[in-house]
Amino acid sequence: MKKREKRGSICNDIIKYYSIVSCLLWKIYYNIGMDSFNEENGVTRRYEWMRNEGFDALLDDALYFEEKGEKEKAEAIYAHLLSVMPEEEDVLHEAAHFYFVQGDTERALALFRRLLLQEEAADTHMMIAVCQLKLYEKDESLSRTKEAIRHFERGLALDENAADAAIYYDIGYACFLNGYDEKAKHYLEESLIRDGLYANSYFYLALLYLQEEAFETAERLLLQAIGLDSAQGFYFAALGDLYMRLTQYKKAIEAYEKAIALDAEDTESKKGLLEAYMRTGAYAKALKTIGK
């Protein structure tokens, strides 16, 4: 009995000793790995060792490198994780946001779409919408804006609090581009409810009301936009167009002159200014405008 107890005690000591040694070896290997970054494949020896031990440490390191501004190392880890765990939600989520922040919108969009296949979430729908709107700025494909609207509305259906003022404005603008006037009004107004400082929301709302010949409302909205941001020539150009329709030519002249002062290449405002001068009998100024 004593012999068995002694044998058990020795076994316990061996296990304990083995555990300590293993931990020390792991720590040594860990530190060596951190100092031996492989520039060829972007993966440290530690990462190779950790591949089958779990992805949490790798993901933490990717976030750490990202926070420290070491983008190449972070990207290498994300690429590695995506290759061995292509359907892991946390990996897809973090990698998609990483590429979005880095400006690789196409890759971010592809990852957000893959993430959506794993689990439908309002945030993912919203990010797909934002990606499509950013890509629209490059190729001006209206199909992108239509997909953005669909994902935005699906995201709202899942969580009515999923959107902030910025995305409400973006979707309102997308609706404006596609001629969805009532939706555009609704979303632009919602953006202002959340943040009343979105000058462009006032501007596009003004254009929508101008189409309906609601001139007083359009004027008020344009003046609010200008009050928030007086450096945008196209705000003054739209105001000049409004005053022309109201036959308030002196006000139109003032608005067009400000628009041209801010953007000397604004040919439409120059045409408007020329017409306003002609209608007020300021022919000498009209001739000068033609010569510019």
BAKOL-793550 format. One line per 10 residues: for each residue x, z, y of N, C-alpha, C, CB. Coordinates in steps of 0.02 Angstrom, whole numbers. Atoms other than C-alpha are relative to their C-alpha. Last residue first. Glycine has a CB too. Layout:
BEGIN
X:Z:Y:X:Z:Y:X:Z:Y:X:Z:Y; ...
END
This chain:
BEGIN
-36:-51:39:-724:-3467:4242:0:-16:-74:-30:68:12; -73:13:0:-770:-3622:4344:39:49:-41:26:1:70; -12:61:39:-954:-3612:4299:74:-12:-7:-35:-61:32; 10:-18:72:-960:-3432:4360:14:-60:-44:-72:26:-13; -60:-37:21:-885:-3486:4527:-4:19:-74:8:64:42; -54:49:6:-1023:-3616:4544:65:34:-22:11:-37:66; 14:38:61:-1156:-3484:4509:56:-50:-12:-68:-36:5; -22:-41:56:-1079:-3371:4640:-11:-35:-66:-36:68:0; -73:-3:-5:-1097:-3510:4767:29:41:-57:22:29:68; -30:60:29:-1275:-3544:4708:77:1:2:-26:-61:36
-71:-13:-13:-1340:-3367:4735:41:-57:-30:23:70:-30; -24:43:-54:-1520:-3427:4747:73:12:18:-41:11:61; 0:-39:-62:-1588:-3282:4647:26:-40:59:41:64:-9; 68:-21:-14:-1639:-3394:4502:-5:43:63:-28:39:-60; 40:58:-21:-1472:-3483:4504:-70:22:21:-3:-52:-57; -22:19:-67:-1375:-3319:4499:-43:-57:27:75:-21:-1; 24:-52:-46:-1479:-3259:4350:20:-16:72:26:69:-20; 72:9:-10:-1449:-3423:4259:-28:50:50:-37:5:-67; 9:62:-37:-1261:-3410:4284:-74:-12:16:29:-59:-40; -17:-15:-69:-1262:-3228:4228:-10:-62:44:73:24:5
54:-40:-29:-1354:-3274:4069:12:15:73:-8:65:-39; 58:45:-8:-1231:-3412:4031:-58:37:32:-21:-30:-68; -17:44:-55:-1086:-3293:4063:-57:-50:13:65:-39:-14; 13:-37:-62:-1170:-3164:3952:17:-42:62:42:65:1; 73:-6:-8:-1178:-3292:3813:-18:39:63:-31:35:-62; 27:60:-30:-995:-3338:3837:-75:4:11:15:-60:-44; 73:0:14:-932:-3162:3805:-33:-59:36:-32:67:24; 16:57:43:-745:-3197:3802:-74:-5:-16:39:5:-65; -7:62:-39:-708:-3085:3953:-17:-62:-41:71:-6:26; -18:51:49:-775:-2934:3859:1:-68:35:-50:-1:-60
-23:-33:62:-787:-2772:3957:22:-51:-52:-56:44:-28; -59:-40:-17:-795:-2856:4128:29:34:-62:-19:54:52; -58:46:-5:-911:-2986:4052:64:38:17:-13:-55:53; -14:25:68:-1036:-2852:3997:62:-44:0:-60:-40:-27; -33:-55:37:-1025:-2765:4166:19:-23:-71:-45:62:-4; -67:-9:-30:-1062:-2928:4256:38:55:-36:-6:15:75; -43:54:26:-1207:-2962:4137:71:7:27:-28:-69:18; -14:-12:71:-1287:-2793:4175:48:-52:-29:-66:1:-40; -42:-60:6:-1271:-2812:4364:19:14:-73:-37:61:30; -67:18:-25:-1339:-2989:4358:48:59:-8:-3:-22:75
-32:41:52:-1486:-2934:4250:71:-18:20:-41:-63:-14; -23:-47:52:-1528:-2795:4373:35:-38:-56:-60:40:-29; -56:-38:-29:-1532:-2925:4512:27:51:-51:-24:37:64; -63:37:1:-1635:-3041:4403:59:39:29:-9:-64:37; -36:-46:-44:-1779:-2926:4360:72:-24:6:-3:75:-27; -13:33:-64:-1879:-3070:4287:29:47:52:-65:-30:28; 44:-35:-46:-1935:-2954:4144:3:-29:71:18:75:2; 68:10:24:-1862:-3075:4018:-51:34:45:-7:27:-72; 18:70:-11:-1704:-3081:4121:-71:-13:-23:49:-47:-38; 20:7:-70:-1701:-2891:4125:-17:-72:17:56:26:46
65:-34:-11:-1701:-2884:3935:-24:-10:71:6:75:-16; 52:43:31:-1563:-3014:3920:-69:30:12:14:-8:-75; 8:59:-44:-1456:-2912:4042:-54:-46:-27:66:-37:6; 39:-25:-57:-1487:-2754:3938:-12:-57:50:38:58:35; 70:-6:22:-1431:-2848:3783:-44:24:57:-5:49:-60; 26:68:10:-1271:-2900:3872:-73:1:-21:42:-38:-52; 18:26:-66:-1244:-2722:3933:-28:-71:-5:61:2:47; 56:-41:-23:-1248:-2656:3754:-25:-27:68:22:75:7; 62:29:26:-1140:-2803:3699:-61:42:16:5:-10:-75; 26:53:-41:-1002:-2748:3817:-67:-27:-25:49:-56:3
22:55:43:-974:-2584:3727:-34:-54:42:-48:26:-55; -56:47:9:-870:-2464:3832:-19:-60:-43:59:36:-32; 3:52:-52:-1018:-2367:3902:55:-52:-6:2:32:69; -61:40:7:-1042:-2264:3745:-4:-60:48:8:-25:-75; -44:-29:51:-1168:-2121:3745:67:-37:-6:-34:-1:-68; -18:-67:-21:-1253:-2167:3908:47:34:-49:-63:42:7; -53:6:-51:-1246:-2349:3858:22:69:24:-26:-42:60; -61:23:34:-1344:-2311:3699:58:-4:49:-12:-70:-33; -26:-57:39:-1470:-2208:3797:64:-19:-36:-53:25:-51; -32:-45:-48:-1489:-2350:3923:27:62:-35:-50:20:55
-64:30:-21:-1522:-2469:3780:37:44:49:-12:-69:30; -48:-7:55:-1654:-2353:3707:68:-29:18:-28:-35:-62; -19:-71:7:-1746:-2334:3872:53:8:-54:-63:42:-17; -43:-18:-56:-1743:-2522:3902:24:72:-7:-37:-9:67; -65:32:11:-1812:-2558:3728:49:18:55:-8:-76:-4; -35:-38:53:-1952:-2431:3751:69:-28:-11:-41:-2:-65; -16:-66:-27:-2002:-2510:3917:38:42:-50:-65:36:21; -56:1:-46:-1989:-2685:3848:20:69:27:-15:-45:57; 10:-69:-25:-2100:-2667:3696:58:14:47:-4:53:-60; 15:1:-72:-2092:-2856:3678:-22:69:26:-55:-51:14
72:-14:-4:-2099:-2839:3488:-25:-2:72:-16:67:-32; 34:53:38:-1928:-2922:3473:-76:8:6:21:1:-73; -2:59:-44:-1868:-2804:3610:-35:-59:-34:73:-18:17; 55:-7:-47:-1926:-2658:3503:-3:-59:49:5:67:39; 62:6:38:-1811:-2716:3363:-62:5:46:-4:54:-54; 10:71:17:-1669:-2747:3484:-64:-10:-38:59:-25:-41; 19:35:-60:-1690:-2571:3556:-12:-74:-14:54:7:55; 71:-15:-11:-1686:-2496:3382:-25:-37:61:-11:76:8; 38:43:45:-1523:-2588:3356:-75:15:2:26:8:-72; -7:71:-16:-1448:-2511:3513:-43:-44:-46:73:-22:-6
41:15:-58:-1514:-2335:3488:0:-75:15:24:39:62; 69:-8:23:-1440:-2331:3314:-48:-14:57:-11:71:-29; 22:62:31:-1279:-2402:3384:-71:4:-27:48:-19:-55; 17:49:-51:-1261:-2253:3501:-27:-65:-31:60:-15:45; -16:66:28:-1265:-2127:3359:-24:-54:48:-33:-9:-71; -56:31:-37:-1261:-1965:3459:21:-68:-28:59:46:-2; 24:39:-58:-1433:-1900:3409:54:-35:39:-36:44:45; -54:-1:-49:-1371:-1846:3238:-19:-45:58:68:-22:-33; -56:-38:29:-1493:-1803:3099:59:6:48:23:-32:-65; 26:-68:12:-1649:-1858:3193:56:45:-24:-58:-2:-53
-1:-36:-64:-1548:-2005:3257:-30:70:-6:-39:-39:53; -70:-14:-17:-1509:-2065:3081:4:40:65:41:-66:7; -22:-57:41:-1693:-2047:3035:72:18:16:-7:-15:-75; 29:-60:-31:-1738:-2161:3181:20:63:-38:-77:-5:2; -36:-11:-62:-1618:-2292:3115:-26:63:36:-5:-61:46; -66:-28:17:-1691:-2273:2940:41:13:63:37:-47:-47; 6:-66:31:-1872:-2295:2998:69:32:-11:-37:-5:-67; 21:-50:-50:-1837:-2436:3118:0:70:-30:-71:-17:26; -56:-10:-47:-1739:-2533:2988:-18:52:52:18:-67:34; -49:-43:33:-1876:-2507:2859:58:15:47:26:-32:-65
30:-67:3:-2002:-2578:2981:46:50:-34:-67:-3:-36; 3:-33:-66:-1890:-2726:3025:-28:71:-3:-43:-40:47; 47:-51:21:-1837:-2781:2851:-12:47:60:26:41:-62; 66:12:-27:-1759:-2938:2925:-53:49:-24:-22:-68:-15; 42:35:48:-1608:-2934:2811:-71:-13:25:-3:39:-64; -31:64:17:-1484:-2892:2949:-45:-41:-46:67:12:-34; 4:42:-59:-1598:-2754:3015:27:-70:-16:39:31:60; 69:23:-2:-1614:-2681:2840:-12:-47:60:-49:61:5; 7:47:55:-1424:-2672:2829:-71:-29:-2:16:34:-67; -32:63:-22:-1419:-2591:3001:-6:-53:-54:75:12:17
43:28:-52:-1543:-2459:2945:27:-66:25:-7:49:58; 55:32:36:-1438:-2436:2788:-51:-29:50:-35:51:-48; -25:58:37:-1282:-2404:2891:-56:-38:-35:53:21:-51; -13:54:-48:-1375:-2289:3012:22:-63:-37:55:21:51; 66:23:-25:-1448:-2186:2871:9:-56:50:-39:60:32; 26:48:48:-1273:-2184:2795:-70:-23:19:1:30:-70; -41:61:3:-1198:-2108:2951:-30:-50:-48:71:17:-20; 18:45:-55:-1339:-1983:2981:37:-66:-6:16:32:67; -12:-27:-67:-1317:-1901:2811:-16:-53:53:74:25:7; -28:43:-51:-1393:-1946:2643:11:37:66:-45:-60:12
-64:28:21:-1418:-1845:2484:34:-40:55:-10:-44:-60; -51:-26:-45:-1553:-1731:2555:69:-31:-13:5:75:-6; 17:19:-69:-1698:-1829:2480:51:25:51:-69:27:18; -15:-59:-42:-1617:-1815:2309:-11:-19:73:74:26:-12; -27:-54:43:-1665:-1929:2164:13:64:40:65:-23:-33; 53:-20:47:-1779:-2041:2268:23:57:-45:-21:-60:-43; 48:-43:-36:-1648:-2040:2406:-56:23:-46:-29:-38:59; -32:-65:-12:-1518:-2106:2284:-46:48:36:63:-9:39; 3:-35:65:-1638:-2243:2228:33:68:7:36:-42:-55; 69:-24:10:-1665:-2291:2410:-7:35:-67:-49:-59:4
15:-53:-48:-1478:-2299:2443:-69:29:-14:4:-28:73; -33:-61:24:-1447:-2398:2283:-14:59:47:76:-11:-5; 31:-22:63:-1577:-2529:2329:31:66:-24:9:-54:-54; 66:-29:-15:-1519:-2540:2511:-32:27:-64:-46:-53:33; -11:-64:-33:-1338:-2565:2458:-67:34:14:40:-9:66; -16:-48:53:-1390:-2701:2337:11:69:29:62:-22:-40; 62:-11:38:-1476:-2791:2480:12:49:-57:-27:-67:-28; 42:-46:-39:-1324:-2767:2592:-65:14:-38:-16:-29:69; -30:-68:1:-1211:-2842:2460:-45:49:36:71:-1:31; 17:-29:65:-1326:-2991:2437:29:70:-7:25:-45:-57
61:-40:-6:-1309:-3020:2624:-21:31:-66:-56:-42:28; 48:21:51:-1129:-3076:2597:-62:45:4:31:2:-71; 66:12:-32:-1033:-3050:2759:-51:-29:-49:8:-47:59; 24:67:22:-866:-3066:2665:-68:-19:28:-3:-2:-74; -53:49:15:-761:-2927:2743:-28:-69:-14:41:24:-59; -39:10:-61:-889:-2815:2830:54:-53:-10:31:65:22; 37:48:-41:-1001:-2840:2678:39:-15:64:-70:28:17; -20:66:22:-866:-2752:2576:-37:-55:38:-13:-8:-75; -68:12:-23:-893:-2595:2678:24:-69:-19:47:53:-29; 2:12:-72:-1080:-2607:2653:69:-11:29:-33:59:35
26:67:-12:-1058:-2628:2466:-3:-16:75:-70:-6:-31; -51:50:20:-945:-2476:2457:-25:-70:15:17:7:-75; -51:0:-52:-1070:-2369:2555:54:-52:-16:32:70:6; 29:29:-61:-1213:-2417:2439:53:-6:54:-59:41:25; 4:71:14:-1107:-2381:2284:-27:-36:62:-46:-14:-62; -67:27:-7:-1065:-2213:2362:2:-74:-17:48:38:-46; -18:3:-70:-1248:-2173:2389:69:-31:10:-3:70:32; 39:55:-31:-1295:-2216:2210:21:-9:73:-76:14:-5; -30:62:24:-1154:-2104:2149:-36:-60:28:-1:-2:-77; -64:10:-34:-1212:-1959:2258:32:-66:-21:47:58:-15
13:24:-67:-1391:-1975:2194:64:-17:37:-40:52:40; -3:-53:-50:-1337:-1959:2014:-9:-30:69:67:39:-5; 29:20:-64:-1370:-2062:1858:0:59:47:-71:-29:-9; 53:-46:-22:-1251:-2014:1718:-25:-23:68:26:73:3; -7:-63:37:-1127:-2113:1614:-56:49:18:68:32:14; 21:13:70:-1183:-2285:1673:4:63:-42:43:-55:-31; 73:1:1:-1172:-2223:1853:-27:-12:-70:-26:-53:48; 23:-69:-2:-990:-2179:1826:-76:3:-5:25:35:64; -11:-28:67:-953:-2357:1774:-25:71:-4:75:-3:-18; 49:31:44:-1034:-2418:1935:7:25:-72:7:-77:1
64:-32:-13:-934:-2292:2035:-55:-30:-44:-19:-6:75; 0:-66:32:-777:-2357:1951:-65:38:11:59:41:25; 2:10:73:-812:-2539:1995:-3:67:-36:61:-40:-23; 67:22:18:-853:-2490:2174:-7:-8:-76:-17:-66:36; 43:-59:-5:-690:-2393:2192:-71:-18:-22:-1:28:72; -14:-42:59:-593:-2543:2129:-44:62:0:74:20:-2; 21:37:60:-675:-2658:2256:10:42:-63:39:-67:-6; 72:-8:9:-657:-2529:2395:-26:-35:-62:-36:-27:61; 9:48:54:-469:-2510:2382:-74:2:-21:48:15:-61; 20:66:-26:-460:-2426:2552:-8:-53:-52:48:-22:50
-59:41:-9:-359:-2274:2497:-17:-70:26:39:-6:-64; -37:-27:-57:-511:-2163:2525:61:-42:15:22:73:-14; 41:12:-59:-614:-2273:2408:37:24:63:-68:37:-5; -8:70:-19:-474:-2276:2279:-41:-17:63:-20:-46:-58; -69:12:-20:-469:-2086:2274:9:-71:25:49:14:-58; -6:-26:-69:-659:-2069:2272:71:-11:26:-17:74:2; 40:43:-44:-668:-2183:2120:7:23:72:-74:1:-21; -37:63:-10:-525:-2090:2035:-37:-46:47:12:-35:-68; -58:-13:-43:-609:-1921:2060:39:-64:15:46:52:-32; 21:-25:-66:-778:-1977:1993:59:8:47:-37:66:-7
31:56:-36:-711:-2083:1849:-18:22:72:-63:-25:-37; -54:47:-15:-597:-1940:1792:-27:-58:42:32:-27:-66; -42:-30:-52:-736:-1811:1804:56:-48:21:29:66:-25; 34:0:-65:-856:-1925:1709:44:28:56:-63:40:-5; 4:-70:-21:-741:-1964:1561:-26:4:72:70:34:-6; 70:-18:-11:-784:-2141:1506:-9:73:21:-40:-12:-63; 36:45:-45:-614:-2224:1519:-72:18:14:1:-68:-29; 67:-31:-3:-519:-2075:1446:-45:-41:46:4:73:25; 10:-39:61:-351:-2145:1387:-69:33:-3:53:53:-6; -17:39:59:-334:-2289:1511:-14:38:-65:74:-20:2
51:51:11:-428:-2202:1650:13:-41:-62:-5:-45:61; 61:-33:24:-315:-2050:1632:-55:-51:-14:-25:51:52; -12:-25:68:-159:-2156:1647:-63:31:-30:58:52:1; -2:60:43:-224:-2251:1798:10:21:-73:57:-48:22; 69:25:7:-273:-2086:1880:-2:-60:-47:-30:-19:69; 36:-46:45:-100:-2016:1844:-71:-24:-11:1:72:29; -27:8:68:-12:-2167:1918:-37:44:-50:75:17:-1; 29:60:28:-127:-2163:2070:25:-12:-72:17:-61:43; 70:-12:15:-81:-1983:2106:-32:-61:-34:-39:17:65; 3:-45:58:104:-2021:2090:-72:14:-19:37:66:15
-22:38:59:89:-2171:2206:-3:43:-63:72:-26:11; 53:43:27:-17:-2074:2331:21:-38:-63:-20:-50:53; -42:39:47:103:-1932:2364:-46:-46:-40:41:48:-49; -15:66:-27:4:-1875:2516:45:-42:-44:31:7:66; -66:-1:-31:10:-1691:2469:20:-68:29:51:21:-52; 2:-45:-57:-177:-1688:2438:66:1:38:-19:71:-22; 42:33:-51:-165:-1839:2325:-1:41:64:-71:-11:-28; -41:53:-30:-20:-1761:2230:-38:-36:56:23:-51:-53; -55:-33:-37:-123:-1603:2201:42:-53:36:44:41:-49; 29:-25:-62:-279:-1702:2153:54:33:44:-56:51:-16
18:59:-40:-178:-1800:2026:-28:22:67:-52:-43:-38; -62:27:-30:-99:-1638:1964:-15:-61:44:50:-19:-55; -21:-47:-53:-269:-1557:1938:62:-27:36:14:70:-29; 45:12:-56:-325:-1711:1842:17:45:58:-73:11:-21; -17:64:-31:-173:-1700:1731:-43:-13:61:-9:-56:-51; -63:-9:-37:-201:-1515:1699:20:-64:35:56:22:-48; 10:-42:-59:-383:-1545:1655:64:7:41:-25:68:-21; -12:37:-62:-348:-1693:1540:-4:44:62:-50:-55:6; 54:-9:-47:-325:-1602:1375:16:-31:67:-16:73:10; 14:-71:-8:-189:-1573:1246:-58:13:47:62:35:25
45:-22:53:-180:-1751:1181:-19:73:6:31:-13:-67; 54:48:10:-107:-1826:1338:-51:24:-51:29:-65:-22; 64:-30:-12:-8:-1669:1383:-59:-45:-19:-6:18:73; 10:-57:46:152:-1727:1303:-70:28:7:52:55:14; 5:28:68:142:-1896:1389:-15:56:-50:65:-37:-20; 66:31:4:104:-1807:1553:-11:-31:-70:-8:-53:54; 50:-52:7:254:-1693:1531:-69:-30:-10:0:47:61; 0:-20:71:363:-1841:1500:-51:54:-12:70:24:-22; -55:-44:19:311:-1902:1672:-3:16:-74:-4:65:41; 25:-58:38:202:-2054:1695:59:44:-19:-40:-23:-63
37:-46:-43:224:-2190:1826:-25:62:-36:-57:-35:29; 70:-2:21:271:-2323:1700:-41:52:37:-4:14:-74; 21:62:33:436:-2380:1772:-73:2:-19:42:-14:-61; 23:48:-49:464:-2242:1900:-27:-64:-33:57:-18:47; -21:65:24:473:-2108:1765:-28:-54:47:-24:-12:-73; 52:50:-11:461:-1940:1850:26:-69:-18:-25:2:73; -23:63:29:587:-1822:1772:-54:-54:5:19:10:-74; -60:25:-35:577:-1663:1874:22:-68:-26:56:50:-8; 15:7:-70:397:-1619:1827:59:-28:39:-20:67:29; 44:58:-11:436:-1655:1646:-13:-11:73:-65:9:-36
-42:60:8:582:-1534:1644:-42:-62:16:29:-5:-71; -42:6:-58:469:-1399:1714:45:-61:-3:41:62:8; 42:12:-59:336:-1426:1582:43:-12:61:-49:60:13; 18:71:4:463:-1437:1443:-42:-21:60:-39:-15:-65; -61:38:-13:536:-1269:1494:-16:-75:2:53:14:-55; -14:-7:-71:361:-1193:1506:63:-40:19:9:74:18; 49:40:-38:312:-1262:1336:16:2:74:-71:26:-13; -17:70:9:472:-1193:1260:-46:-46:39:-2:-18:-74; -61:13:-38:438:-1022:1335:20:-73:-5:57:44:-25; 18:0:-71:258:-1023:1274:61:-16:43:-29:68:19
38:62:-13:313:-1074:1100:-17:-5:74:-64:-2:-41; -47:55:-2:445:-937:1097:-35:-66:18:36:-7:-68; -41:-8:-61:317:-805:1144:48:-59:7:40:65:-3; 41:14:-58:193:-867:1015:40:2:64:-59:48:3; 10:72:-2:325:-872:878:-41:-20:62:-37:-24:-64; -64:29:-21:376:-693:916:-8:-76:9:56:16:-52; -8:-18:-70:195:-634:906:63:-32:29:3:75:8; 50:38:-38:168:-728:744:9:12:74:-71:19:-22; -22:70:2:331:-657:672:-47:-43:42:2:-26:-73; -58:5:-44:285:-480:728:23:-73:4:57:45:-24
26:-4:-68:113:-496:648:56:-9:51:-35:66:12; 35:63:-15:192:-555:488:-26:-1:72:-60:-10:-49; -52:50:-10:314:-407:489:-32:-68:19:44:-8:-64; -31:-14:-64:169:-286:514:53:-52:17:30:69:0; 46:22:-53:73:-364:372:30:9:69:-66:38:-5; -1:73:1:225:-347:258:-46:-27:55:-22:-27:-70; -63:21:-30:241:-166:310:4:-75:5:59:28:-39; 6:-12:-72:58:-134:273:63:-23:37:-12:74:14; 46:50:-27:77:-221:104:-7:8:76:-70:6:-34; -35:63:0:231:-115:66:-44:-55:30:21:-19:-70
-46:-1:-58:140:43:117:36:-65:7:50:58:-6; 42:0:-60:0:0:0:43:0:62:-47:60:0
END
